Amino acid sequence: MDNILPFDRRHLWHPYTSTTDPLPVYPVESASGVRIKLAGGRELIDGMSSWWAAIHGYNHPVLNKAAADQLAKMSHVMFGGFTHEPAVRLAETLLQITPPPFSKVFFADTGSVAVEVAVKMALQFWHAKKRPERNKLLTVRGGYHGDTFGAMSVCDPVSGMHAAFTGMLPPQFFAAMPRCRFGEEWNESDFTDMREKLYKNKNEIAAVILEPVVQGAGGMRFYSPVYLQRLRELCDETDTLLIFDEIATGFGRTGTLFAMEHAGVCPDILCLGKALSGGYLTLSAVLTTDATAETISLPETGGPMSSARVLRHGPTFMANPLACAVAKASVDLLLASDWRKRIYCIENILRETLSPAKDFPSVADVRCLGAIGVIEMNEPVDVAAFQKRCVEKGVWIRPFGKLVYLTPPYIIAENDLRYLAETAVQLLFF
Ligand SMILES: *Cc1c(COP(=O)(O)O)cnc(C)c1O
């Protein structure tokens, strides 16, 4: 492979980087199973699943075959006026594995766009009900919902990007971050701020949106599922829509197929992404109920023509057949595996290997849930220096801020996982 780094450094933008002083990048030649092979031959054990997505590892024969078979038929056709088997079969499966109230599926291309679509659904819902003043969102602090404008508006106002886009983001309502941790005894006062904010502003609020149980990129916090039970009740009392963003948590990551199952509650609108396509292609989905969809579609009345309202969204690559075919294969592969047991094992090993980090004074907290292990430091981690040492040791971990976390592919072997986690601890403290 020619050295691609000089061109990359000169011309390409990477996520959240400067062009004049970018973080180093490592050229990847191929990836297979849990191993990422760098140019030059060095192999890294993957601790990230390429940001929660590659749950079956890389270059999986079953997913490769699904892609190749679909590629031989068509990689894409427009979804306006056409439909196809990959979209229909995937939607069928998604409706089978989610709670019964879900009955409608909208396919989009990224997680952020799924959030935009969910928000549009909520706004159009209230518009159709002739309550257009219910056009704001309520969320909790510490959340992350994506990088597009609507999604950014509900990201944490401090750690998110609000300051950089002052005046451009629609103002939303923020309740206190859920404090009661996953597994801790529930404290009713944890919900007070949410209750007050929603009651006080319910005539302006279209929907509450949040990540169930795990706040991901906003801080990797795991909170009590009771919060979600209270929230479902509160949304019912105040006739407010509830949106769960399961883009990071969906498809087994927290130990249940969806994080909402920890609470046994179902939102009105559900966003899926990331692991949906097994990390192969960009794809997201928004699921909703008949009740919500039918309201959105209520005929316009009063005008010269009475016609059903349409959901105002339709991306070019909507329901891309290649992505849908791989996603269907990925979900089937997951369901056919002993994923529950695997994730339980991963959780136990992460707990065992990361817990010793608690004893170091530079550590604020260590926590694990499902196939997620987090070491929270007191100070931000030097990403470039830490990653350089990781690469030397043959592991791939990408910290952000004060957080060093592991979200490995579910197929990781026990010895690889132990090496990965022990290396993370060793590099941080020795
Ligand atoms: C990653 C993520 C998104 C955004 O998804 P993209 O595909 O990066 O646009 C939204 N919500 C949550 C919870 C996420 O983790």
The ligand as an SDF file (V2000), in Angstrom:
LIG
                    3D

 15 15  0  0  0  0  0  0  0  0999 V2000
  -24.2590    7.4750   17.4690 C   0  0  0  0  0  0  0  0  0  0  0  0
  -25.5400    7.9570   18.0310 C   0  0  0  0  0  0  0  0  0  0  0  0
  -26.3910    8.7990   17.2790 C   0  0  0  0  0  0  0  0  0  0  0  0
  -26.0100    9.3210   15.9180 C   0  0  0  0  0  0  0  0  0  0  0  0
  -25.8460    8.3250   14.9670 O   0  0  0  0  0  0  0  0  0  0  0  0
  -24.9880    8.6350   13.6350 P   0  0  0  0  0  0  0  0  0  0  0  0
  -25.1500    7.3900   12.8310 O   0  0  0  0  0  0  0  0  0  0  0  0
  -23.5940    8.8930   14.0830 O   0  0  0  0  0  0  0  0  0  0  0  0
  -25.6140    9.8250   12.9980 O   0  0  0  0  0  0  0  0  0  0  0  0
  -27.5850    9.1640   17.8570 C   0  0  0  0  0  0  0  0  0  0  0  0
  -27.9440    8.7450   19.0800 N   0  0  0  0  0  0  0  0  0  0  0  0
  -27.1670    7.9390   19.8240 C   0  0  0  0  0  0  0  0  0  0  0  0
  -27.6280    7.4920   21.1660 C   0  0  0  0  0  0  0  0  0  0  0  0
  -25.9290    7.5270   19.3240 C   0  0  0  0  0  0  0  0  0  0  0  0
  -25.1380    6.7490   20.0820 O   0  0  0  0  0  0  0  0  0  0  0  0
  1  2  1  0
  2  3  1  0
  2 14  2  0
  3  4  1  0
  3 10  2  0
  4  5  1  0
  5  6  1  0
  6  7  2  0
  6  8  1  0
  6  9  1  0
 10 11  1  0
 11 12  2  0
 12 13  1  0
 12 14  1  0
 14 15  1  0
M  END
$$$$
